[in-house]
Every structure is written in structure tokens, then in C-alpha cells.
Amino acid sequence: MSDYIIEMLRITKDFPGIRANDDITLQLRRGEIHALLGENGAGKSTLMSILFGLYQADAGEIRKDGRPVGIADPNQANALGIGMVHQHFKLVHNFTVLENIVLGMESTRHGVLRMDEARQKAMALSTQYGLTINPDALIEDITVGMQQRVEILKMLYRENEILIFDEPTAVLTPQEVEELMRIMRKLAGEGKSILFITHKLNEIMAVADRCTVLRKGRYIGTVAVADTTTQDLAEMMVGRKVNFNIDKAPAQPGEVVLSVRDLSVAGHGNKKAVDGISFEVRTGEIVCIAGIDGNGQSELVYALTGLTPAQGQVALKGKPLQQLPVRRRNQAGLAHIPEDRHKHGLVLDYDLQQNLALKRYLSDQLQRHGFIRFDQVRRYAQQLIDQYDIRSGQGPDTLMRSMSGGNQQKAIVAREIDLGPELLIAVQPTRGLDVGAMIYIHEQLVKVRDEGKAVLLISLELDEVFQLADRILVIYEGRLVAQLAGDQVSQQELGLYMSGSKRQEVDHA
């Protein structure tokens, strides 16, 4: 029997205008956790989509247990024991957890669903792997961390032995990341073979046995994780030495840009999602709202940007905002990098240049007498593509939904920062970005601050919080429970505030 359970040999895949995979070989051993590392657009997800049958390779061969196999679609992949948790979950939101787990694998008798047996099997797997779920909850009502548990249970329910995780930690809290690592180790310990797509070097060092690196669609090398360092992996990934530390001078706070007083947002039932929050953000500083996901961060941002109604007072440079619609807030000097790029950041069926022009098409630069100047839109888009290194197969004409998640995020960041806002609200701005792009975005946020603008950062990544924040406001159950100087608090102490174990009196000053 072959040493490898899966071999992808000399795989090549072309899309219009771009070679996504160029003669790539990847070999997965039994019972190992094998990381696939690369920048955004390096071809990681394309390679795994070929293994799962979503795409067909133009050249190359796939072997399982040493024998060539054809994988025309995901059903054939499942039949071969291959399962995949996608970066953007493939769940039916108005179905229950249990219905999603069994979808496509339903047991029937005389045409009637036998859900009792399915429930028993799903709950047994839930208990075995510590994946606690409510089988009767609707997907639309549960957190993204819980949705990922459902995706994992879908694979286990199908008895897959090869498990593909595509950027599995992109939407998880630090606590959920730890839990996922534990689950992956347990799965590997029981003989499952795991392919783990990521750009987060610390996660590779924590959980992977080996790591294969791709760069711009080409195979760079495979290394044993125990014999390498994060610096070595970063160099392999981007092709140059990487400095992880942002050069950031002390903040020089000036006048108040954003003033929030007694802001409240309704939640479920009688509970408020945001409960009487007051704070200020000044020119020349980055203020970070830190907290575990689901403690009111999203609702706070929706209230500030005009996506949801709220009670209380919000002012931008002294001008009340609470009665203004979204466009008027943007015109007043507020820019927003949203947490959900697909729902609130992009029009996926528009091309790249249209998305880059979404907030500027009414400007004199891009329209004349109410008619869009498409030549100027294209020129403007190309300028941002070059400046922010947005990689796309067909340049400005690339359909947005065909681009990698990281390059979609770069497009949003480019569009919002280029507005030159008085206040930039950045929510998880580096979610889904590789280390090179992440450092670049961090530098851009610091640049916005140093140009005398105000930045409100909402992040679940503690490394990002400590790298960027001049002041940290901790949110817990919709209330601010601590105000801390970014350079005078430890991760352990911050974690105590985030979990509600410790709190202080917080005023708005």
C-alpha cells in the first residue's frame, strides 16, 4: 500500500487570464495534518476544489492509496472519503442543524425520512468529538463558530477519512480557534488525514505535521513543521524577508472626531445588544474595540454606520449622525470596512472596477451630467489595483465573485481608505489575508492615523489589537468593561476583561 493516502501529481489549472495552479504536486500521508500555505491568490483553494471535484484539472493526476482516481463532482469525492469545510460555509440557513448534517445522506423508509436514526448518529458524533450542538436550531440563528461545527459534523456523518479545511479559522474567536485545533488533533489521532489551508503561521506551527507552500500558483516546497520557523515559512510564502513588527510612532491624539453618548441597540427579547455605550475617538489615534465575538460589536458598528436603528447620540466632528442615511454618513467623512465582505462590502455580480467605484461614481471625477465616465472608472480602478496589489485574472473586468477572498478584501480596503475619510471604521480588516497583505493593511491603517485621521478598529485577533491599538475598549455583553492603553496591558489581563471575569468603570473620555 502507498505511503500516501492522497497524491495530487503535476496539477495544472487555467482560468481566463490566469494560471491558478502550475504543475503542483501535493502528497498527504495517513493520519497527518498537512498545511497548505500561500498568499491570497496563490492557488490553494483552487487546488483543494480540484481534489473535492468542484473544478477539473487541465493536466495532472490524482491518486488515492496509490491508484489513479477521477473526481468529477463532490459526490464522487464523498464516495472516495473526501470531505471539505469551505471558507464560506455551504449551509442552508433556513434548515435546522440536523437537517444540514444529513442533507444528501438522508435515511428513508417507504419514502419517509428516518430522522430519529440520523439524530442518534449525529449526537453520538457530537459527543465523541466534543462538538456540542443544538440539532433543532436554525442555521441562521447560530454563531459562525457553531456553523463550523455543523460543517465538521457533516464530514464525520459521511464517514470521510480525508478532511479538507479551507481557511477554517478566518471567522473564529481565539477560543474557538483553540477548540478547532484540539478537534483536528483528535481527528488525526484517530487516523483521519487532514489538509489545512491557511495563511496563519502560528496555527501551522501549533497543529501541522508538514507544510506545503505555494506562491503565485507554483509549488515552492514541502517542509516538516518541527524543522522550520515562522520566519522561514513567511519567506517561502512571499519570496522575501518579512518584518512582522509595524513601525508605529506614539499616538498624537487631537480633536474629537467620533463622539458616542449612551448608545443602545435592541437585541433579542428584552436584552440590549448594545447597552448605553459612551466613548470618543480622536484624530491621530487608533481605538480598538476588543471582545469575544457576539458581545455587541456588530450591532455597535451597524448603529454607527446607519445599517440599524439605535438610541443615543452619535456625532462626527460635532455633526449629529443618528438621523442620516448611510450615504450621507459616508459623505460626512465616515468610511467602513465591514466584517462580512459579501453581505455589506461588495456586489459579487459586478466586476472589480464597478465595486471600486461604488462610493465614488457620483463624484465629478467619475460622472458628468449624471452619466458615468467609464473610461475614468477604469483608470481609477487600475490605479487602486496597482497601489494595493489586488490580484485578478482579468484586471478591472474580473467578476468579483471569481476573485479569492483575500483579494476581495483588498478591494474593499483600497476603496474605503482612498475616500480619505475623517473616521475609518475597520472591522476585522485583515480577515482572510496572508501575512504580506496583512502587514500592508496594518501599515495603511497606521498611515491613516498618522495623517491626522481617526481609526476605530474592531478586531477578534489579539495580535492585531496589540500591534495597532493606541487605546483598547473592551466590550462584554453589550457594555464597555475596560479602557486600556495599548502598550500597558498583557494578553492575559485583556483576556480576563474579554471574558467578563474582570471589569472597571469606563467613562467616555
N, C-alpha and C positions, 0 to 999 in steps of 0.2 A: 504493500500500500504506500502511496505517495506521502512524503513528509508534510505536504501542504494540502489543506482541505479545499482551498480555492487558489487558482492561479489565473491572473489576467496577463496574457503574454502579448507584448508589442501592440497594444491597443491604440488605434488612431481614430479620431472622430472630428469631422469638419462641420461647421455651421456656416451660413453665408457670411463671408468676410473674415472668418477667424477659424483657426485650428485649435479646438479646445483641448484635445489630447493628441500628443505627438509621440507615437512609438513608446508607450508607457508599459512597464512590467511591474506587477504587484503580486506578491505571494504571501498568503495568510496561513500560518501554522495552526494546528488544532489547539484549542484551549488558550490562545494568546489574545491579548488586547493590542491591536496594531493600529497606531495613529497614522492618519493621513494629513500631512501638514502642508500649507501653502497659502500664498496671498490670495486676496479676493480675485476671482477670475483665473486662478491657476489651473483649474480643470478638475478639482476634487469632486464636486457634486456631479459633474458630467460623468466621470469615471464610475462613481457609485451608481448612478442612474442606469448606466450600461449593464452593470452587474445585476441590477434589480429588474431589468427588462423594460425600463421606461424609454431608453434610447437603444439603437442598434449601432454597433461599431462599424466603421467603414473598413477597417482592417484589424487583424489580430485574432486571438483565440482565447476562450475561457475554458478552464478545466476545473472539474470537481473530482477530488480523490484521484487525480492523475488522468482522468478521462475527459475528452472534449465534450462540451455540452452547448446546446443552443438555448438562449433565453430570449424568447420573442416578446414576452409580456410579464407583468408582475405575478400572474397566476402560475406561470412556469417557474418563476423564481421561488415562489412559495412551495411549489411541489418539490423543488430541489433543497428545501430547508433554509432558504434565504429570506430574511425579513428586514424591513427598513423603517426607522423612525426619521421622518423628513424634518428639515429645519422649520418649515411651515406645516404644522400638523395636518394630516388628512383625516379629519373627523367630521361627522355630520352633526352640526351644532344643535339641531332640534331633536336629536335622538338621545336616549339615555346612555350612560357609561356602558352598561351591559350590552345594549343593542349595538354600540360601536365595536365592542370587543368581538362579538360573534358575527358581525356583518360579513357576508360572503362565505361563512363557515357554519351556517345555521343547521341545527339538527331538526328534522321534521318527522312526523309520523302521520301518514294518511293526509299529507298536505298541511298539517298543523304544526306550528313551531313548538319545540320542546325546550322552553326556556328554563325550566327547573334544573335540567341536567347541565345546561350551559352556565347557569348561575352557580351551581355547586363547583364546577371545574374552575370558573373564573375566580371565585372566592378562595378556593384552595391554592391557586397560584398566587393570589394576592397575599395570603398568609405566609406561604412558603418564602416569598421574596421580600416581604416587608413593604409591599406596595398597597398601603391602605387606601381603599376607595369606597364610595357610596354608589353601588351599582344602579340605583334608581335616579340619581341626579342627572339633570340635563347637562350636556357638554357646555352649553352657553352660560351656565350658572357656576362653573367651577374655574379655579385659577389655572394659569398656563402650566404650573408645576404639576397639578393634578391631571391636566390633559396629557402631559408627557407620560405619566404613569399609565394612563389608558393606552397610549401608543405602545409602550413596552409590553403591557399585558396582551395586547393584540398579537404581538410576535410570539410570546410564550404560549398563548392559547393555540396558535397554529403549529406549535412544537418546532419552531425554526431553530436550527443549530448554528447558523451564521447570521449574526446580528449587525446591521449597519446603523450607526448613529450619526446623522448629519447635523453638525453644529448643535449638539444636544444641550449645551449649557447657555446658549445665547439668550434665552428668556427666563433663566432661573435665578433665584436668590442665592447668596453664598451658602446658606443652609441646605437648599435643595441641591446645589452642586455637590456638596459633601455626601448627601444621601445617594445621588446618582452614582458617584464614584464607588460607594460601598456596594451598590447593586451590581455594577459592572464587574467588580472583583469577585462577587459571589457567583455571577453567571459564568465567568471564566473558570472559576474554581470547580464548577460542575461540568466543565467540558465544552461550554459554548465558545465559539470563536467570534471575536468582536472586531469590527472595523469602525474606527472612531475618527470622524472628520472634525478637525478643529483648527483654530489658529492661536489657541491659548497655550502658551509654552508651559506654564506652571501646571496645567492639567495633564499635559503629556508626561511631565516628569513625575507626577503623582500616581498615575494609573497605568501607563502604557508599558509594554514589554519592548516593542520595537516601533520605529517611526520611519515612514517613507515620506520624502519631501518632493513636492512638485513646484516648478517655477515656470510661469508663462506657458503652461501646457506640456512641459517636458519633465522627464524623470531626472532628479538630481542625485538621489541616493537613498539607501536604507541603512539606519544605524540602530544599534542596541541602546536603549534609553539609559541603561545603567552606566554606559561608557561615554556619555556625552553631557553637554551643559546647555542651558537655555541660550547662552550667547552663541554657541556653535550652531544650534538649530535655527536661531534667528538669522545668522549669516547665510546658512544654506537656503533659507526661505527667500530672502530678499537680495542675496548676491553681494552684500556689502556689510561692513561692520555697523552694528546698531547701538546707539546710545539710548538706554531706557529712561534716563533722567531728563526731564524737561528743564531747560534753563529759564528759571522764573524768579524775577526780582520781587522783593517785598511789595505788597499792595500799597497803593496810594489812594485810599478812598476819598471821594469828593462829595458832591451834592447828591441828594436822594433822587434816584430815577424811578424806582418802583416803591410805592407805599401801599401796604395791605393792612386794613384795620378790621378786626372782628369778622373775618370771612368765614362763612359757613356754607356747606353744600349738603343737601339731603342725601341720605343713604338708604339702605333697605330698612323697612319698618320704621320704627321711631328713632333709629340710631342715625347720627350725622356722620357722613363720610369725612367731612372736614368740619371741625368744631371750634369756631371762634379764634382762628389763627390771625396773628398780627406780626408783621416783620417789615424790614426795609432792605432794599438793595441799592447800593450807591455806585456812582461812576468809579471806574478803576478797581473793581473788586469782583471776584468770583465767589458767589454764595452758593453753597451746595445743600440741597435738601436730601438728607440721608435717612434711610429706613428700610425695613424689610418690605418687600412688595405687598401691596394690598392694604397699606395703612393710610391711604388717602392721598398719596402722591398724584395719581392720575386725575382724581377729581379736582385737586388743587390746580393743576395745570389747565384742565378744561375750563375752570372758572376764570383763570387769568386770561386765557386766550379767547374766551367768548363761546366755547363749544357747549357749555352747560350753564344754566342759571344759578345764581348764588346770592346770598345775603351778605351785606357788609360793604366795605368801601375798598375800591382798587383805583389807584391813580398812577399815571405815568407822567413824570415831570410836572406834577401838580394838576394834571388834567384828568378828571374822572373818566374811567373806562367802562364801568359796570353796565351802562345803558347802550354802549356801542356794539355794533355787529363785528364779526371777525375782520372783514376788510378794513373797516375804519380803524380798528386797533392796529392792524398792520401799517396803515398809512400814518398812524400817530407815532410809529417808531418801534413797534414790537415785532420780533421775528421768533419763529417757533420751529425747532427741530423735534418732531413728535416721536413718541415711543413706538407707535405702530406705523411703520412707513407705508404699509399697503392700505390701511384704512384712512389715515389722516395726512399722509405725506405725498402720495403720488396718484396719478391716474394711469393705471397699468396698461390700458389700451391706447394711450398716447405714446408718441415717440419721445426720445430723450430731450430734443430741443423744445418740444411743447411743454414738457414738465419743468425744464429750467426756466421757461418764460412765464410760468403760471402767475407769478406775483408781479411781473413787470410789463405784461402785454398792454396795459393801459397807459404806460409811460410814453412820453414824446419820442423816446429812443426807439420804441418798437411799434408805434402806430402813428398814423397820420389821418386826421379827419375821420377817425373811427374805423379805419381799415388797417389790419395788421401788416407790417412791413416784413414779409417772410425772409427777405434777404438779410435784414438786420437781426431777426430772431436767430437765424442760422449762424451769423457772425458772432453774436453774443454767446450762443451755446458753445461754439467751438472754443471761444476764449476761456469759458469755465471748464470745459473738458480738459484743455491743456493745463490750466492753472492747478486743477485739483486732481489730475491724473485719473480721470474717470474712464475706465476701460470698457469699450463696447465694440461689437463686431462691425457695425455699420456707421460708426460715428454718430452725428446728431440724428440720423434717421433710424437708429436702433429702437425697436419696440421695447418699452420699459419693462414689460413682464418677462422678456427674454434675458434680461441682464442679471448678473449674480447679485445676491442680497447686499453684499458689501459695496458694490458699485452703485446700486440703487441708493444706499445710504449716503455715499459720497455726493451724489447728485443733489440730495436734499440739503446737506451741509453747505455745499457750494452756493446753492440758490439763496439760502437764508442769510449766510454771512455776507454775501455780495450785496444784500439790501442795505448794508451799513446801518443796522438798527441802533436805537438808543438802548434797548434791552433785548438781549438774546436769551430766550428760554430754551435750554438744551436738555432734552430728556433722553437718557441712555444714548448719547450721540455716537458712541463707538460700538454699539451693539452689532455684532456680526462683522466687525472689521479686523483685519490682520494687524500684526504688530507694527508694520511700517505705516499703514494708513492710520492706525490708532495714534501713533506718535505725532503724525502730521496734523490730525484733527485737534489733538491736545495743544499743539503749538498755535493753531489757528484761534482757539478759544483764549489762550493767553494773549495773543496778539490783539484780539478784540478788546480784552481788558486793558491792555497797555495803551490802546488808542483812546482811552478815556470813556469807554462804554461800560455798561453793566451786564454781567452774565449771571443768570440763575440756572444752576446745573442740578438736575435730578438724576441720581445715579444709584444703582444697586451694587456697583463694583467698588469695593473698598479701596483697591489700589488706585482707581481713578479719583476717588474722593480725596485721598491723601496727596495724590500727585497735583491736583488742581485747586482745591478749595482754600480760599483765604479765611472764610468763616464757614462753619458747619452748623446747620439747623437740623436737629433730629426730630423726625415725626413718628409718632406712635399712636395708633388708634385715632387718627384724625387730629391730634393735638401736638404742638411743639413741646418737647420734653427736655430739650437741651440746646444751648447755643455755645459753641466751642470754637476756639482758634484752631485753624487747620494744622498748625505746627506744634500744638501743645496738648495733643491727646493721642493715646495709643489705640491700636485696633481693638484691643481687649476692652478698654473703657468705652469706646464707641459702641462695641457690640452689646454692652450692658444697657446703654441708653436705647439702642435699637430694639432690644427685646423687652423693654419696659421694666427691667429689673432695677433701673436707676433713673432718677429724673431730677431736674432742677426747675426753679421758677424762671420762666422765659418772658422777657418783655420784648417790645418791638424795636428797641433802639439798636 
